[in-house]
């Protein structure tokens, strides 16, 4: 209802609106600087576009929330969503974009790894007719080993996926309202933006840049979360691991059957002299056991993915919202 009222006023005034969404978690050293940078950029469109800046806090444990309250109290262009707990960057980011009221929605992380000036380039591409613009890092000032592992991951995704995938897309996203509504209708819990867009077949305009180091603070995306993201992404974009498990299971079963026949025949021919010993039995047992555990793990990942999609859990639970009373 609030979004409908807001859009009605915009149509009446004849001015389109830009929504900038900024998900954050423990960004007390960056959040005000990001607000100031985005505000300065938006004020360049004074008289051309209206704007709103929507911060989505994922239950920060530092001083981020207090800073956001002060900003929202001083500037009515700023809206704030405070989640009841940490729902993860993907779900929090989706929720803020779905809650945005603009004719175009721009999402940018709060860590300054994507320079805020890229927002202007994205809006220019939108004005030229692009409905989706995504940031893509071609170089990065982050850890070289982590960057290399990401390239390996995207290579595997491209190799196994049935649809064309985009590599090295970042949290910098611009979507026209028409696409935003279509994505909202197609979204299911657990979907990751870059893979969902590729699956839906929308044409993406790429905005390449060099990813910067975090201006301050420490990323909560450690190696464990990166690994979880990689496995979940692979499961959500391809059935190949399940097919490989089926094929490997058939091949291993056939090999074990043939090996058993060979041992049986050899024992019949050399009944008194053939002594297999316990080593082949142990090796075979551990090999078959390891293969079974691997396949059970693969199947379990797909079962977990299905469970996430059919669950009726809310995207996030909003503990507090500020400046949504317009």
C-alpha positions as CSV (number, residue, x, y, z in Angstrom):
1,X,0.0,0.0,0.0
2,X,2.8,2.4,0.9
3,X,4.5,1.7,-2.4
4,X,1.3,2.3,-4.4
5,X,0.8,5.7,-2.7
6,X,4.4,6.6,-3.3
7,X,4.2,5.7,-7.0
8,X,1.0,7.6,-7.4
9,X,2.6,10.8,-6.2
10,X,5.5,10.3,-8.5
11,X,3.3,9.8,-11.5
12,X,1.4,13.0,-10.5
13,X,4.6,15.0,-10.3
14,X,5.9,13.5,-13.5
15,X,9.3,12.8,-12.0
16,X,10.8,9.3,-12.0
17,X,12.5,8.0,-8.9
18,X,15.9,6.3,-8.3
19,X,16.2,3.9,-5.4
20,X,19.7,3.1,-4.1
21,X,19.7,0.0,-1.8
22,X,22.7,-0.6,0.4
23,X,22.9,-3.8,2.5
24,X,25.2,-3.6,5.4
25,X,26.5,-5.6,8.4
26,X,28.9,-4.2,10.9
27,X,29.9,-1.3,8.7
28,X,30.1,1.5,11.3
29,X,33.3,2.8,9.7
30,X,31.8,2.9,6.2
31,X,28.1,3.5,6.4
32,X,28.1,7.3,6.9
33,X,30.8,7.8,4.2
34,X,28.7,5.7,1.8
35,X,25.6,7.7,2.6
36,X,27.5,11.0,1.9
37,X,28.9,9.7,-1.3
38,X,25.6,8.4,-2.7
39,X,23.8,11.6,-1.6
40,X,26.3,13.7,-3.4
41,X,25.7,11.7,-6.6
42,X,21.9,11.8,-6.3
43,X,21.9,15.5,-5.8
44,X,23.3,15.9,-9.3
45,X,19.9,14.7,-10.5
46,X,18.0,17.5,-8.6
47,X,15.0,18.5,-10.6
48,X,15.5,15.5,-13.0
49,X,14.8,12.5,-10.7
50,X,13.6,12.0,-7.2
51,X,15.6,9.5,-5.1
52,X,15.6,7.4,-2.0
53,X,18.5,5.6,-0.2
54,X,17.5,2.4,1.5
55,X,19.9,0.8,4.0
56,X,19.2,-2.8,5.0
57,X,21.0,-3.7,8.3
58,X,21.5,-7.4,8.8
59,X,21.5,-7.3,12.7
60,X,24.8,-5.5,13.1
61,X,26.6,-5.9,16.4
62,X,28.6,-2.7,16.3
63,X,27.5,1.0,16.0
64,X,26.0,0.7,12.5
65,X,22.4,0.9,13.7
66,X,22.9,4.0,15.8
67,X,24.5,5.8,12.9
68,X,21.7,4.8,10.5
69,X,19.1,6.1,13.0
70,X,20.9,9.5,13.1
71,X,21.1,9.6,9.3
72,X,17.5,8.8,8.8
73,X,16.4,11.4,11.4
74,X,18.3,14.1,9.5
75,X,17.5,13.1,6.0
76,X,14.0,11.9,4.9
77,X,15.4,10.6,1.6
78,X,16.9,7.8,3.7
79,X,15.0,4.7,4.7
80,X,16.2,2.0,7.0
81,X,15.3,-1.7,7.4
82,X,16.7,-3.4,10.5
83,X,16.4,-7.2,10.4
84,X,15.6,-9.2,13.5
85,X,18.7,-11.4,12.9
86,X,21.4,-12.0,10.3
87,X,19.5,-13.5,7.3
88,X,22.6,-13.5,5.1
89,X,23.6,-11.0,2.5
90,X,21.5,-12.5,-0.4
91,X,18.2,-12.5,1.5
92,X,18.7,-9.1,3.0
93,X,19.7,-7.7,-0.3
94,X,16.7,-9.1,-2.1
95,X,14.3,-7.8,0.6
96,X,15.6,-4.3,0.3
97,X,15.4,-4.3,-3.4
98,X,11.9,-5.6,-3.3
99,X,10.9,-2.9,-0.8
100,X,12.4,-0.1,-3.0
101,X,9.8,2.2,-4.6
102,X,11.8,3.7,-7.5
103,X,11.4,3.3,-11.2
104,X,14.9,2.0,-11.2
105,X,16.7,0.1,-8.3
106,X,20.4,0.3,-7.8
107,X,22.1,-2.0,-5.3
108,X,25.6,-1.3,-4.1
109,X,27.6,-2.9,-1.2
110,X,28.6,-0.7,1.7
111,X,32.3,-1.6,1.7
112,X,33.4,0.7,-1.2
113,X,34.8,-2.2,-3.2
114,X,32.5,-1.0,-5.9
115,X,33.2,2.7,-6.3
116,X,29.9,4.7,-5.8
117,X,30.6,6.7,-9.0
118,X,29.6,3.6,-11.0
119,X,26.0,4.4,-10.0
120,X,26.1,7.3,-12.5
121,X,27.4,5.0,-15.3
122,X,24.7,2.5,-14.5
123,X,21.9,5.2,-14.6
124,X,23.3,6.5,-17.9
125,X,23.0,3.0,-19.4
126,X,19.5,2.8,-18.0
127,X,18.6,6.1,-19.7
128,X,19.9,4.6,-22.9
129,X,17.5,1.7,-22.6
130,X,19.3,-1.0,-20.6
131,X,16.9,-2.7,-18.2
132,X,19.6,-4.6,-16.2
133,X,23.1,-3.4,-15.6
134,X,25.5,-5.5,-13.5
135,X,29.0,-4.7,-12.2
136,X,31.7,-7.2,-13.3
137,X,35.2,-7.2,-11.8
138,X,37.9,-7.9,-14.3
139,X,40.7,-7.0,-11.9
140,X,40.7,-7.1,-8.1
141,X,42.9,-5.8,-5.3
142,X,41.8,-8.6,-3.0
143,X,43.8,-11.6,-2.1
144,X,45.2,-13.2,-5.3
145,X,44.6,-16.7,-4.1
146,X,40.9,-16.0,-3.4
147,X,40.6,-14.3,-6.7
148,X,42.1,-17.3,-8.5
149,X,39.8,-19.7,-6.7
150,X,36.9,-17.7,-7.8
151,X,38.0,-18.0,-11.4
152,X,38.1,-21.8,-11.0
153,X,34.7,-21.8,-9.4
154,X,33.1,-19.7,-12.3
155,X,34.8,-22.0,-14.8
156,X,33.2,-25.1,-13.2
157,X,29.8,-23.3,-13.1
158,X,30.1,-22.4,-16.8
159,X,31.1,-25.9,-17.7
160,X,28.2,-27.6,-15.9
161,X,25.4,-25.2,-16.3
162,X,22.7,-25.7,-19.0
163,X,22.3,-21.9,-19.5
164,X,24.9,-19.2,-20.1
165,X,26.4,-17.9,-16.9
166,X,28.1,-14.6,-16.2
167,X,31.4,-14.7,-14.2
168,X,32.7,-12.3,-11.6
169,X,29.4,-10.4,-11.2
170,X,29.4,-8.3,-8.0
171,X,26.9,-6.8,-5.7
172,X,26.5,-3.7,-8.0
173,X,23.2,-4.2,-9.7
174,X,20.7,-1.9,-11.5
175,X,17.3,-3.1,-12.5
176,X,14.4,-1.3,-14.1
177,X,11.1,-1.5,-12.3
178,X,9.5,-3.8,-14.9
179,X,12.4,-6.3,-14.5
180,X,12.2,-5.9,-10.7
181,X,8.6,-6.9,-10.6
182,X,9.3,-9.9,-12.9
183,X,12.2,-11.0,-10.7
184,X,10.0,-10.6,-7.6
185,X,7.4,-13.0,-9.1
186,X,10.0,-15.6,-10.1
187,X,12.1,-15.4,-6.9
188,X,12.3,-18.4,-4.6
189,X,14.2,-18.6,-1.3
190,X,17.8,-19.5,-1.9
191,X,18.1,-18.0,-5.4
192,X,21.2,-16.0,-6.1
193,X,20.8,-13.0,-8.3
194,X,23.4,-13.7,-11.0
195,X,22.2,-17.2,-11.6
196,X,18.5,-16.3,-11.4
197,X,18.9,-13.6,-14.0
198,X,20.8,-16.0,-16.3
199,X,18.1,-18.7,-15.9
200,X,15.3,-16.2,-16.7
201,X,17.1,-15.2,-19.9
202,X,17.2,-11.4,-19.4
203,X,19.9,-9.5,-21.3
204,X,22.4,-8.0,-19.0
205,X,24.5,-4.9,-19.7
206,X,27.9,-5.4,-18.2
207,X,29.7,-2.6,-16.4
208,X,33.4,-3.6,-15.9
209,X,35.6,-2.2,-13.2
210,X,38.5,-3.0,-10.9
211,X,37.4,-4.1,-7.5
212,X,38.9,-2.0,-4.7
213,X,40.0,-3.1,-1.3
214,X,37.5,-2.6,1.6
215,X,37.9,1.0,2.8
216,X,37.5,-0.1,6.4
217,X,36.4,-3.0,8.5
218,X,36.6,-6.7,7.9
219,X,34.5,-8.8,5.5
220,X,32.2,-11.4,7.1
221,X,32.5,-13.5,4.0
222,X,35.2,-15.9,5.2
223,X,36.4,-19.1,3.4
224,X,33.7,-21.2,5.0
225,X,30.9,-18.9,3.6
226,X,32.6,-18.8,0.2
227,X,32.7,-22.6,0.1
228,X,29.0,-22.7,1.1
229,X,28.2,-20.2,-1.6
230,X,30.1,-22.3,-4.2
231,X,28.4,-25.5,-3.4
232,X,24.9,-23.9,-3.2
233,X,25.5,-22.2,-6.5
234,X,26.6,-25.4,-8.2
235,X,23.5,-27.2,-7.0
236,X,21.1,-24.5,-8.0
237,X,22.5,-24.1,-11.6
238,X,23.2,-27.7,-12.7
239,X,22.0,-31.3,-12.5
240,X,25.4,-32.5,-13.7
241,X,26.7,-33.6,-10.2
242,X,23.7,-35.9,-9.8
243,X,24.2,-37.3,-13.3
244,X,27.9,-37.8,-12.6
245,X,27.0,-39.7,-9.4
246,X,24.6,-41.9,-11.3
247,X,27.2,-42.7,-14.0
248,X,30.0,-43.2,-11.5
249,X,27.8,-45.5,-9.5
250,X,27.1,-47.6,-12.5
251,X,30.8,-47.8,-13.5
252,X,31.9,-48.6,-9.9
253,X,29.2,-51.3,-9.6
254,X,30.2,-52.9,-12.9
255,X,33.9,-52.8,-12.0
256,X,33.2,-54.4,-8.6
257,X,31.1,-57.1,-10.3
258,X,33.7,-57.9,-12.8
259,X,36.4,-58.0,-10.1
260,X,34.3,-60.3,-8.1
261,X,33.8,-62.7,-11.1
262,X,37.6,-62.6,-11.8
263,X,38.4,-63.5,-8.1
264,X,35.8,-66.2,-8.1
265,X,37.1,-67.9,-11.3
266,X,40.7,-67.6,-10.2
267,X,39.8,-69.2,-6.9
268,X,38.1,-72.1,-8.7
269,X,41.1,-72.6,-11.0
270,X,43.7,-72.3,-8.2
271,X,41.7,-73.6,-5.3
272,X,44.6,-74.8,-3.2
273,X,47.2,-72.1,-4.0
274,X,45.2,-68.9,-4.2
275,X,45.1,-66.8,-1.0
276,X,43.5,-63.4,-1.6
277,X,44.4,-62.1,1.9
278,X,42.6,-59.4,3.8
279,X,44.2,-56.4,2.0
280,X,41.9,-56.5,-1.1
281,X,38.9,-56.8,1.1
282,X,39.8,-53.7,3.2
283,X,40.8,-51.7,0.2
284,X,37.5,-52.5,-1.6
285,X,35.4,-51.8,1.5
286,X,37.0,-48.4,2.1
287,X,36.7,-47.5,-1.6
288,X,33.1,-48.4,-1.9
289,X,32.3,-46.7,1.5
290,X,34.0,-43.4,0.3
291,X,32.1,-43.5,-3.0
292,X,28.8,-44.0,-1.2
293,X,29.5,-41.2,1.3
294,X,30.3,-38.8,-1.6
295,X,27.1,-39.7,-3.5
296,X,25.0,-39.3,-0.3
297,X,26.6,-35.9,0.2
298,X,25.7,-34.8,-3.4
299,X,22.1,-36.1,-3.0
300,X,21.9,-34.3,0.4
301,X,22.8,-31.0,-1.2
302,X,20.1,-31.3,-3.7
303,X,17.6,-32.3,-1.1
304,X,18.6,-29.3,1.0
305,X,18.1,-27.0,-2.0
306,X,14.6,-28.4,-2.6
307,X,13.8,-27.9,1.1
308,X,14.9,-24.3,1.0
309,X,12.7,-23.7,-2.1
310,X,9.5,-25.3,-0.7
311,X,9.9,-23.7,2.8
312,X,7.4,-20.9,3.5
313,X,9.8,-19.0,5.6
314,X,9.7,-15.2,5.2
315,X,12.5,-13.6,3.2
316,X,13.6,-11.7,6.3
317,X,11.9,-10.6,9.5
318,X,12.0,-6.8,9.9
319,X,12.5,-5.7,13.5
320,X,12.3,-2.0,12.7
321,X,11.7,0.2,9.7
322,X,12.4,4.0,9.6
323,X,10.9,6.6,7.2
324,X,8.5,4.1,5.5
325,X,5.5,6.1,6.7
326,X,5.3,8.4,3.8
